[in-house]
């Protein structure tokens, strides 16, 4: 390693630091701000833009702190290192340098308590001495920031994600039918955002492409003729693979205003174990549930069950009219103890069943970091319990919180089998989005066991590949089996799926299968690209209904719709984050350009935030 000048470095998030080549460190240390700068209640990113202009070094803040207002007086002659250190100390920020990109990313510092001693100065660590996943950044990045985090507790990060592999190309001549269950979860996107806001890229298994795509709303037409859902399709060129095409399938659920929903029998099942005793867990959870309570109507009832070393009822069923009583019960919650998650779920279901409303929405809402470690705790045991309870007409939704011990695999499985959604809440804005903006869809199911089956025409398509939905795939015979569980849609929810297809006549080969010798099938003459079938059940029904749509093979002239282009941009981003073998010519720059041209009105700013995540991601990639 090149000889390094001594720089005061403090360990940042996860107590890690990575050495950077001396040239970048020296540049930051020696570059002076020639003219004084006065920042009075200025958004952090605006200040960083000024510093970028005056130093020639690109400086970006992650979305979590980009709008943070700062008051800072920078004197003429101050070095960039001095300014960044002052920002770090004053506003609890950390920063990471990317030598190759000649850029700096600023992100929130780790939790800080002044009772903990600061780390030693001039501290450098090689990447091979760090935690798993950081070695690739060796000699490329440097981590710095003030104030210091608390001392390492060892390998405390026990987050769990289910391993997945990309869907492979299927040859239409041999496998013309694709079947999957819908997915309205959005947890993966907000979890990806959480990682990037903390200055690192997410592990590949934390990225579920369909949840990234479905985090955003799309302008699909509302259902007609008293149907609960409507199907939209669109065909266009694949941005990251010339010669390929993308097929968009959009399923839109009927919008139902909150006041028109059936009465709710809601049981809040809240994890108050010791692992929840962190600022981004129980306190944020309380904020989310109080937001939800404020939206409750007089006809709704709320119960609260908590679990730690053991489970208990802290609030018997209470009318939504008595909001102060419910909110006080939430405010009084305290964390401590181990996690008897299985016992808590059983108690919550029992309470929901005792106060069951035949004309209403009966639902348990579980809020946890997923760290079940006492009693019934394995994923298989928990799932079997939920499958049994849903037969009583009581559904389960899951809200995930926190960092360090998220059991994403368990929480996703519970919500899937409980006929509910799984959302991850990383900040108060996301809490508002989930429990206020999407409350009707979160609480009220308009169509259950929704399945999609696509049959491709071999005269028009040689190969196809479904993007995402790896853990939602179904056997083709499951489509007509009304006993087979599938995903559910809430009021106003939409579901988007993308297929990447290789047209018939292409010379490209994506795996081959030997020709059959005992049977032959001749294609039916048709100009269709494919046929889409959707099965769903009304919430109270046990038998399904069928919707069918044929999709033309021709790509009509003109630019693709805004929703098509933005969904394609998000899908391409997923390919990059997972380093997919199918990413082709995908690039962060192409994602940015595609998303920028399809951003639309964006009243809540979610698409703008996505574009900032995309801009920052390559700087954390070390490439």
Secondary structure as the mmCIF struct_conf table of DSSP 4:
data_model
#
loop_
_struct_conf.conf_type_id
_struct_conf.id
_struct_conf.beg_label_comp_id
_struct_conf.beg_label_asym_id
_struct_conf.beg_label_seq_id
_struct_conf.end_label_comp_id
_struct_conf.end_label_asym_id
_struct_conf.end_label_seq_id
HELX_RH_3T_P HELX_RH_3T_P1 UNK A 13 UNK A 15
HELX_RH_AL_P HELX_RH_AL_P1 UNK A 22 UNK A 30
STRN STRN1 UNK A 32 UNK A 32
BEND BEND1 UNK A 35 UNK A 35
STRN STRN2 UNK A 37 UNK A 43
HELX_RH_AL_P HELX_RH_AL_P2 UNK A 44 UNK A 55
BEND BEND2 UNK A 56 UNK A 56
STRN STRN3 UNK A 58 UNK A 61
HELX_RH_AL_P HELX_RH_AL_P3 UNK A 63 UNK A 66
TURN_TY1_P TURN_TY1_P1 UNK A 67 UNK A 67
STRN STRN4 UNK A 69 UNK A 74
TURN_TY1_P TURN_TY1_P2 UNK A 76 UNK A 77
STRN STRN5 UNK A 79 UNK A 79
HELX_RH_AL_P HELX_RH_AL_P4 UNK A 80 UNK A 91
TURN_TY1_P TURN_TY1_P3 UNK A 92 UNK A 92
STRN STRN6 UNK A 93 UNK A 98
TURN_TY1_P TURN_TY1_P4 UNK A 99 UNK A 102
STRN STRN7 UNK A 103 UNK A 108
HELX_LH_PP_P HELX_LH_PP_P1 UNK A 109 UNK A 111
TURN_TY1_P TURN_TY1_P5 UNK A 114 UNK A 115
BEND BEND3 UNK A 116 UNK A 116
HELX_LH_PP_P HELX_LH_PP_P2 UNK A 117 UNK A 120
BEND BEND4 UNK A 121 UNK A 122
HELX_RH_3T_P HELX_RH_3T_P2 UNK A 127 UNK A 129
BEND BEND5 UNK A 130 UNK A 130
TURN_TY1_P TURN_TY1_P6 UNK A 132 UNK A 133
HELX_RH_3T_P HELX_RH_3T_P3 UNK A 135 UNK A 137
TURN_TY1_P TURN_TY1_P7 UNK A 138 UNK A 140
STRN STRN8 UNK A 141 UNK A 146
BEND BEND6 UNK A 147 UNK A 147
HELX_LH_PP_P HELX_LH_PP_P3 UNK A 148 UNK A 152
BEND BEND7 UNK A 154 UNK A 155
STRN STRN9 UNK A 160 UNK A 160
HELX_LH_PP_P HELX_LH_PP_P4 UNK A 166 UNK A 169
STRN STRN10 UNK A 170 UNK A 171
TURN_TY1_P TURN_TY1_P8 UNK A 172 UNK A 174
STRN STRN11 UNK A 177 UNK A 181
HELX_RH_AL_P HELX_RH_AL_P5 UNK A 187 UNK A 197
TURN_TY1_P TURN_TY1_P9 UNK A 198 UNK A 199
BEND BEND8 UNK A 200 UNK A 200
HELX_LH_PP_P HELX_LH_PP_P5 UNK A 201 UNK A 203
HELX_RH_3T_P HELX_RH_3T_P4 UNK A 204 UNK A 206
HELX_RH_AL_P HELX_RH_AL_P6 UNK A 209 UNK A 214
TURN_TY1_P TURN_TY1_P10 UNK A 215 UNK A 215
BEND BEND9 UNK A 216 UNK A 216
HELX_LH_PP_P HELX_LH_PP_P6 UNK A 220 UNK A 223
TURN_TY1_P TURN_TY1_P11 UNK A 225 UNK A 226
BEND BEND10 UNK A 228 UNK A 228
STRN STRN12 UNK A 229 UNK A 237
TURN_TY1_P TURN_TY1_P12 UNK A 239 UNK A 240
BEND BEND11 UNK A 241 UNK A 241
TURN_TY1_P TURN_TY1_P13 UNK A 242 UNK A 243
STRN STRN13 UNK A 244 UNK A 253
HELX_LH_PP_P HELX_LH_PP_P7 UNK A 254 UNK A 255
HELX_RH_3T_P HELX_RH_3T_P5 UNK A 258 UNK A 260
BEND BEND12 UNK A 261 UNK A 261
HELX_LH_PP_P HELX_LH_PP_P8 UNK A 262 UNK A 263
STRN STRN14 UNK A 264 UNK A 271
BEND BEND13 UNK A 273 UNK A 273
HELX_RH_3T_P HELX_RH_3T_P6 UNK A 274 UNK A 276
BEND BEND14 UNK A 278 UNK A 278
HELX_RH_PI_P HELX_RH_PI_P1 UNK A 279 UNK A 283
HELX_RH_AL_P HELX_RH_AL_P7 UNK A 284 UNK A 295
TURN_TY1_P TURN_TY1_P14 UNK A 298 UNK A 299
STRN STRN15 UNK A 301 UNK A 307
BEND BEND15 UNK A 308 UNK A 310
STRN STRN16 UNK A 311 UNK A 319
TURN_TY1_P TURN_TY1_P15 UNK A 320 UNK A 321
HELX_RH_AL_P HELX_RH_AL_P8 UNK A 323 UNK A 331
TURN_TY1_P TURN_TY1_P16 UNK A 332 UNK A 332
BEND BEND16 UNK A 337 UNK A 337
HELX_RH_AL_P HELX_RH_AL_P9 UNK A 341 UNK A 354
TURN_TY1_P TURN_TY1_P17 UNK A 355 UNK A 355
TURN_TY1_P TURN_TY1_P18 UNK A 358 UNK A 359
BEND BEND17 UNK A 360 UNK A 360
STRN STRN17 UNK A 361 UNK A 368
BEND BEND18 UNK A 374 UNK A 376
BEND BEND19 UNK A 378 UNK A 378
HELX_RH_AL_P HELX_RH_AL_P10 UNK A 379 UNK A 390
TURN_TY1_P TURN_TY1_P19 UNK A 391 UNK A 393
STRN STRN18 UNK A 395 UNK A 401
BEND BEND20 UNK A 403 UNK A 405
STRN STRN19 UNK A 407 UNK A 407
HELX_RH_AL_P HELX_RH_AL_P11 UNK A 408 UNK A 417
TURN_TY1_P TURN_TY1_P20 UNK A 418 UNK A 419
BEND BEND21 UNK A 420 UNK A 420
STRN STRN20 UNK A 422 UNK A 425
BEND BEND22 UNK A 427 UNK A 427
HELX_RH_AL_P HELX_RH_AL_P12 UNK A 428 UNK A 432
HELX_RH_PI_P HELX_RH_PI_P2 UNK A 433 UNK A 437
TURN_TY1_P TURN_TY1_P21 UNK A 438 UNK A 438
HELX_RH_AL_P HELX_RH_AL_P13 UNK A 439 UNK A 443
STRN STRN21 UNK A 445 UNK A 456
TURN_TY1_P TURN_TY1_P22 UNK A 458 UNK A 460
STRN STRN22 UNK A 461 UNK A 466
BEND BEND23 UNK A 468 UNK A 468
HELX_RH_3T_P HELX_RH_3T_P7 UNK A 470 UNK A 472
STRN STRN23 UNK A 473 UNK A 473
HELX_RH_3T_P HELX_RH_3T_P8 UNK A 476 UNK A 480
TURN_TY1_P TURN_TY1_P23 UNK A 482 UNK A 483
BEND BEND24 UNK A 484 UNK A 484
STRN STRN24 UNK A 487 UNK A 490
TURN_TY1_P TURN_TY1_P24 UNK A 491 UNK A 492
STRN STRN25 UNK A 494 UNK A 503
TURN_TY1_P TURN_TY1_P25 UNK A 504 UNK A 505
BEND BEND25 UNK A 510 UNK A 510
HELX_LH_PP_P HELX_LH_PP_P9 UNK A 514 UNK A 516
BEND BEND26 UNK A 517 UNK A 518
HELX_LH_PP_P HELX_LH_PP_P10 UNK A 523 UNK A 525
STRN STRN26 UNK A 528 UNK A 537
TURN_TY1_P TURN_TY1_P26 UNK A 539 UNK A 540
BEND BEND27 UNK A 542 UNK A 543
STRN STRN27 UNK A 545 UNK A 552
BEND BEND28 UNK A 553 UNK A 553
BEND BEND29 UNK A 557 UNK A 558
HELX_LH_PP_P HELX_LH_PP_P11 UNK A 559 UNK A 561
HELX_RH_AL_P HELX_RH_AL_P14 UNK A 562 UNK A 577
TURN_TY1_P TURN_TY1_P27 UNK A 578 UNK A 579
TURN_TY1_P TURN_TY1_P28 UNK A 581 UNK A 582
TURN_TY1_P TURN_TY1_P29 UNK A 584 UNK A 585
HELX_RH_AL_P HELX_RH_AL_P15 UNK A 588 UNK A 596
TURN_TY1_P TURN_TY1_P30 UNK A 597 UNK A 598
TURN_TY1_P TURN_TY1_P31 UNK A 603 UNK A 604
BEND BEND30 UNK A 605 UNK A 605
HELX_RH_AL_P HELX_RH_AL_P16 UNK A 606 UNK A 621
TURN_TY1_P TURN_TY1_P32 UNK A 622 UNK A 622
#
